[in-house]
């Protein structure tokens, strides 16, 4: 399933390079300031233990990766992967400031073609990244491939509210969203792209079906912000 529509991978990569310095702020805006709560919910469900092998896909500036590293501990193996060098540079600075560089490996690569062997990881996470890849099903297939038997997958992503009142409010909010670019001194077109991918990503139930189609078992999801976001879980 193609999600970036008329945007090429090169264009998306360039866009993320431009917004990298404001990416954390934008995620707060998109999630109405609740992204930290969303991550807390994820780690209530995804059981990371000391010494586990963990992969954070589309890691961006590394917030989920940091949580993985803190829970897996120095005996764990934690990798943050992203295709954008500017995002990875910001993540690296964060890790150094938190003295976590020795516990996290950063990899620049394509989430649709993971440079890892089959059955490599106990845990794979992806936060706010699945909507930006050209083919979400291909990424899910790759995640399933690199997970170990019994491994767990957790995904945080935007979704589509079903409640009519919430849906109307969500649409109204996203009409205004690109205008925040002017406040932040960024390009309105970049925010327009982020608005489109967040607003047009597939509903939570469809993503659940896609996970099941590639082989995940014990799949579930819970709505976040009255359906504006969703946390999906699956096992291999």
Secondary structure, DSSP 8 states (H G I E B T S, - for coil): -B-STT--HHHHHHHHHHHGGGHHHHHHHHTTT-HHHHHHHHHHHS---TT-EEEEET-TTSHHHHHHHHHH-TTSEEEEEES-HHHHHHHHHHHHHTT-GGGEEEEE--TTS-SS-TT-EEEEEEES-GGGSSBHHHHHHHHHHHEEEEEEEEEEEE----SHHHHHHHHHHHHHHTTHHHHHT--HHHHHHHHHHHHHS--HHHHHHHHHHHT-EEEEEEEEGGGTEEEEEEE-
